[in-house]
Amino acid sequence: MNDQERSPRFKWKPTLVIFVISITALIAVNYSLPFFLNTGNPQISNKTTLANITVRVNYQNGTIQNKTNISSHVVNATAFNIMNESFQITYLPYPNGYLLTGINGDKPIQGWNYWVNGVLIPEAFNLFVVENDSLIEWKPA
């Protein structure tokens, strides 16, 4: 039997390479398409995701400032998101989270503590997820 009489053999290596490249391309397009269409950002939504938040700041000088009916469009908004959207704040990043150092220019020596619905929160304010109808209170430490 000469070379011309043999039937062509299936070439699986080039087929496998084409298959892998095709699957990789599909996965890449699937994950990048929402980015290019601006529909894949999980943090921003067109609807209000958090509503009716009250923030009370008790400054060192005895002044108490209340902001009511605060809402946020950030999914899983934290106390940091609420404060950053509603006040002029300064903070320091640490490995375990952010430490609030100033609210509207007021910087107590020991920083700030915060309570949510009357409970002292022991975690960094950028980690605490706020719920609807919450009261966030800030007092100098």
N, C-alpha and C positions, 0 to 999 in steps of 0.2 A: 504494500500500500504506500503510495507516495504522498507528498505533502498536500497535493491538490485534492486527493480523495478523502482526507480526514475532515470530519465535521468541525466547525469552529467551536472552541471551548469557551465556556463562560469565564470571564475575567472578573473574579470577585474582588480583588484588591482595589482597582479603580472604582468599582461600584461602591465599595465600603467607604472610600475616601469621599466620594461625591455625597453619599448619604450623611456622613458625619458633618460635612461642611453645610449641607442643607439644614440639618437640625440645629446646628449652632447659629446659623443666620436667622432661622425662625425664632429661636429663643431671644437673640439680641434684638430683633425687631419688636417682639412682644413686650420686652421690658423697656425699650427706649421710646416706643411710640407715645405712651402717655406723657413723657417728658416733652417731646416735640409738640404735642397737641395742647400742652399746659393743662392736662386733666389728671395728672398723676400725683399732685402734691397732697399728701394726706393731712397736712397741717392746716390748710386753708379751705374753707367751705363757703358757699354762697349763703348759707343760712346761719342764724345764731345758734351756737352750740352750748352756750352758757349764758344764763340770764339772772337778773335780780340779785346781783352781788352787792353787798354793802362793805365799804372799807372805812374803818375808823382809825385815825392816827392821833395818838395822844402825845403831843410834842413835849419836850423838856420844860417849856415855859408855862405849861398848864393849858395851852391852846389845844382844843380838840377839833379836828377836821373830819367831817363825814362826807363821803361820796356814796350816793345810792343809785340803784337801778343800773349798775354797771353790767355790761354784757360783753361777750367775747366770741369771735368767730374761730378761735383756735381750738382744734380738737384736743380733748384732755388738757384743758388750760390749767396751768399751775398758778400758785400765788405769785410767782415771778411774772407770768404773763399778765395777770390782772394789774399788778403794781406798775409794770413797765408801760402798759397802755394808758394808765390813769394818773400816774404821778411822775415827777422827775426823780429818778432814783440813782444811787450809786451802790455798787456792790463789789465784792472781791470773790473771784473764783477760787475754790479749793477742790481737792480731789473728791471730797464727799458732797460737793454742791456749793451753791452761792451763799455768801453771807451778806445780808443787807447792811450797808454802812451809812446810808443817808437817804432821807426822804425830803424832797423839796428844799435841799440845802441844809437841813438840820441833821447834824452828825454827832449823836451822843458818843461819849468816850468808849463805852462798852458795847456799842452797837444797838440793835433792836431785837426784841422778842415778839413773836406773834401767836395769837390765839385764833382758832377758827371755831365759831359757834361755842365760845366759852372754854375751849380746851387748848391748853398750851401745846404747841406743835414742836416736837423735838427734832424734826428733820429740816434740811435746807429748804428754803422757800421755792426753789426752782424744781423741787422734787414732789412737793405736795400738790396733788390734783384737787382742784376746787369743784364743788358741786353747786347746782342751782340753789338759790335762796340762802347762800352762806353769808355769815358776818365774819370778816377778817379784821382783827384788831391788832394794831401795832403800838408798842410802848417801849420806851428806852429800857435797855437791860439793866 
